[in-house]
C-alpha cells in the first residue's frame, strides 16, 4: 500500500490497504497520542508505526503507554526539537 506505516484519514484517501489500526476505535488509548517516527522509510518487514498513547491498564501491541496525566504532561512539554527516547527503565539512561 502507498500508505504503509502512515497516519492517514481514510475518508480522505479511501481504503487502499489490507490491514490497519483504526485509532478512533480506541478512544481511551488514543485520547492523547504521539506518533513516534519509527521506520519512516516505510521498509516492509522493519516494523510498523509506534505510538506513545494513554494506558488502558493492559499491555500494548508494540506501542508505549503512559497514564493520561503523564501523557498530558508530555504533550505540554513538547517543543519542535524534542526527541523522545525509548528505554526499558530509567537505569538505562545512566
C-alpha positions as CSV (number, residue, x, y, z in Angstrom):
1,X,0.0,0.0,0.0
2,X,1.2,3.5,-0.6
3,X,0.1,4.3,2.9
4,X,2.2,1.6,4.7
5,X,3.2,2.9,8.1
6,X,1.4,6.3,7.6
7,X,-1.1,8.0,9.7
8,X,-4.0,8.8,7.3
9,X,-7.6,9.8,7.3
10,X,-9.4,7.1,5.3
11,X,-12.2,9.5,4.5
12,X,-9.6,11.4,2.5
13,X,-7.6,8.6,1.0
14,X,-10.1,5.8,0.6
15,X,-9.1,2.4,1.9
16,X,-6.1,1.1,-0.1
17,X,-4.7,-1.4,2.4
18,X,-5.4,-4.9,3.7
19,X,-4.8,-4.2,7.4
20,X,-4.7,-1.1,9.6
21,X,-5.2,0.1,13.2
22,X,-8.4,2.1,13.4
23,X,-7.3,4.6,16.1
24,X,-10.8,6.1,16.6
25,X,-11.9,2.7,17.8
26,X,-9.7,3.0,20.9
27,X,-10.9,6.3,22.5
28,X,-9.3,5.8,25.8
29,X,-5.8,4.8,24.4
30,X,-5.8,7.5,21.7
31,X,-7.5,10.3,23.5
32,X,-4.0,11.8,23.6
33,X,-1.2,10.3,21.4
34,X,2.0,10.9,19.6
35,X,3.2,9.1,16.5
36,X,6.8,8.2,17.1
37,X,8.8,8.5,13.9
38,X,9.8,4.9,13.6
39,X,10.5,3.2,10.2
40,X,9.9,6.5,8.4
41,X,11.5,4.9,5.2
42,X,8.5,2.5,5.3
43,X,10.6,-0.5,4.8
44,X,8.4,-3.6,4.7
45,X,9.2,-6.1,7.5
46,X,11.1,-3.5,9.6
47,X,8.0,-2.8,11.8
48,X,5.1,-0.6,11.7
49,X,4.1,2.6,13.4
50,X,4.8,3.1,17.1
51,X,2.6,5.4,19.2
52,X,3.0,6.9,22.6
53,X,-0.5,6.9,24.0
54,X,-2.6,6.7,27.1
55,X,-2.6,3.5,29.1
56,X,-5.7,1.3,29.2
57,X,-4.4,-0.8,32.1
58,X,-3.0,-3.6,30.0
59,X,-0.1,-4.3,27.6
60,X,0.2,-2.7,24.2
61,X,0.8,-4.3,20.8
62,X,4.2,-2.7,20.4
63,X,3.4,0.9,21.4
64,X,4.3,2.7,24.5
65,X,1.6,3.7,27.0
66,X,1.6,6.0,30.0
67,X,-1.1,7.3,32.3
68,X,-3.3,10.0,30.9
69,X,-2.0,12.6,33.3
70,X,1.6,11.8,32.2
71,X,0.6,11.9,28.6
72,X,-0.8,15.4,29.1
73,X,2.4,16.5,30.8
74,X,4.5,15.1,28.0
75,X,2.3,16.8,25.4
76,X,2.6,20.1,27.2
77,X,6.4,19.8,27.4
78,X,7.0,19.1,23.7
79,X,8.8,21.6,21.5
80,X,9.7,21.4,17.8
81,X,13.1,19.9,18.5
82,X,12.0,17.5,21.3
83,X,13.5,14.0,21.0
84,X,11.7,11.0,22.6
85,X,14.0,8.2,23.8
86,X,12.6,4.7,24.5
87,X,14.2,2.9,27.4
88,X,13.1,-0.2,29.4
89,X,13.7,1.6,32.7
90,X,15.3,4.8,34.0
91,X,18.5,2.9,34.9
92,X,19.2,2.6,31.1
93,X,19.6,6.4,31.0
94,X,22.7,6.5,33.1
